């Protein structure tokens, strides 16, 4: 019986080639466009969710009230902030500083310009990035060593694809103005996924911040702070203890910003507040953003794209149904003949349903 249904369906397609082509092509185009849009939105929503402890990882930022009544945000701190902040709050299990900028490298007489980053050893304990060779945490603890991404290792030292291990033990010289510092490659890590807000080509210990300063040394510097909370700590619990820390940590900075009319006048604890931002919100927050993070994406655009994709699929389905209904009137005689020959209503329905499923299958 199934073979008979398929035979009749294929025969109908041959008799109405143009109808079949328009139906299949229209449905295929609609489903393909919708699928591509959904994949794009899924990619945007998947940013930074691959980390094992993603729900315990936060970025620290300062929120303050501006003279015009709006809110301002500062996610860049001084290098001294992170160690002091971690020590002040036992609920913080790990913390790392991160500052990144393009920098010149030299090895084997070749010059390179790569994105360099200064980080703390806790970086590889907070974030989940696979280490392909060596010990990345140990390399960051040693001020004379550095970590390369696999792509960077292959481009600088590899003899071909997948030869990133050739970089281990090689010496790279970083030049920063009149200062030159030699580093030994101590580890190679996986390349950053394209849905990671954080990325760089090479990384080395933050203890090199003085000779190789990638950011400013003030309360408006370029150092960001990422923390992982302990199992017993909560975002709300920590934030409730921040006001008492504000006066000590940001009193002078807030006063200087008030003098420059960037922050409204008032006590620091009333016009500003320290906040914890979940890692999963970094990519969707267009207000709190750092220049060395992936460009922030307004979540409203994702919802608009979802609406467009759904509308396109709906139009394709309506077009398919309209053509099918129009085609059915021309096959009324065929239906009549089948009934005369003894076909039941359910059999005729199965025949037409089968043709619709075959068309949808061809579109897929």
Beta strands, then each sheet from edge to edge (+ up, - down):
strand 1: 57-65
strand 2: 71-74
strand 3: 92-107
strand 4: 110-119
strand 5: 131-134
strand 6: 145-149
strand 7: 171-176
strand 8: 179-189
strand 9: 202-205
strand 10: 224-229
strand 11: 272-278
sheet 1: 2+ 1- 10+ 3- 4+ 9+ 6- 8- 5+
sheet 2: 2+ 1- 11+
sheet 3: 2+ 1- 10+ 3- 7+
end
